[in-house]
Amino acid sequence: MVDLKVRRSIKDSVFTNLFSNKKYTLKLYQALFPENTEDITEDDIDIITLGNILRNH
C-alpha cells in the first residue's frame, strides 16, 4: 500500500491566490448565493485576511 501525503500548503496557496482577485471572489459569491447577486459588484467586496487583521491591531 502506498502512503500518500497531501501538501496542504499548495492547496492553500492556490485558493489564496485565486480568491485574492475580486473578480473571482465575486464569481464565488454568486455561485454560493445566487439569490443575492444582482446588486453586488466588485467594489462591494473587501478582501479580509488573517494577516491583515493581525497587522492592524
C-alpha positions as CSV (number, residue, x, y, z in Angstrom):
1,M,0.0,0.0,0.0
2,V,1.3,3.5,-0.9
3,D,1.2,6.1,1.7
4,L,0.2,9.5,0.1
5,K,0.7,12.8,1.9
6,V,-1.3,15.8,1.0
7,R,0.6,19.0,0.5
8,R,-1.8,21.4,2.2
9,S,0.4,24.5,1.6
10,I,-0.1,24.1,-2.2
11,K,-3.9,23.9,-1.8
12,D,-3.9,26.9,0.4
13,S,-1.7,29.0,-1.9
14,V,-3.9,28.2,-4.9
15,F,-7.1,29.2,-3.0
16,T,-5.4,32.3,-1.6
17,N,-4.0,33.5,-4.9
18,L,-7.2,32.8,-6.8
19,F,-9.6,34.5,-4.4
20,S,-7.4,37.5,-3.7
21,N,-8.7,38.7,-7.0
22,K,-12.0,40.4,-6.6
23,K,-13.3,39.2,-9.9
24,Y,-13.0,35.6,-8.8
25,T,-14.3,36.3,-5.3
26,L,-17.4,37.8,-6.9
27,K,-17.9,34.7,-9.0
28,L,-17.6,32.5,-5.9
29,Y,-20.1,34.7,-4.0
30,Q,-22.5,34.4,-7.0
31,A,-22.2,30.6,-7.0
32,L,-22.8,30.4,-3.3
33,F,-25.6,33.0,-3.1
34,P,-27.4,33.1,-6.4
35,E,-30.4,34.9,-5.0
36,N,-28.4,37.9,-3.8
37,T,-26.2,38.6,-6.8
38,E,-27.9,41.4,-8.8
39,D,-26.8,44.2,-6.5
40,I,-23.3,43.1,-5.7
41,T,-20.3,44.4,-7.6
42,E,-16.5,44.0,-7.2
43,D,-16.5,47.4,-5.4
44,D,-18.7,45.9,-2.7
45,I,-16.1,43.2,-1.9
46,D,-13.5,43.7,0.8
47,I,-10.7,41.1,1.0
48,I,-10.0,40.4,4.6
49,T,-7.2,38.0,5.6
50,L,-5.9,36.9,9.0
51,G,-2.7,38.7,8.2
52,N,-4.5,42.0,7.6
53,I,-6.3,41.7,10.9
54,L,-3.1,40.9,12.9
55,R,-1.1,43.7,11.3
56,N,-3.9,46.3,12.0
57,H,-4.0,45.6,15.8
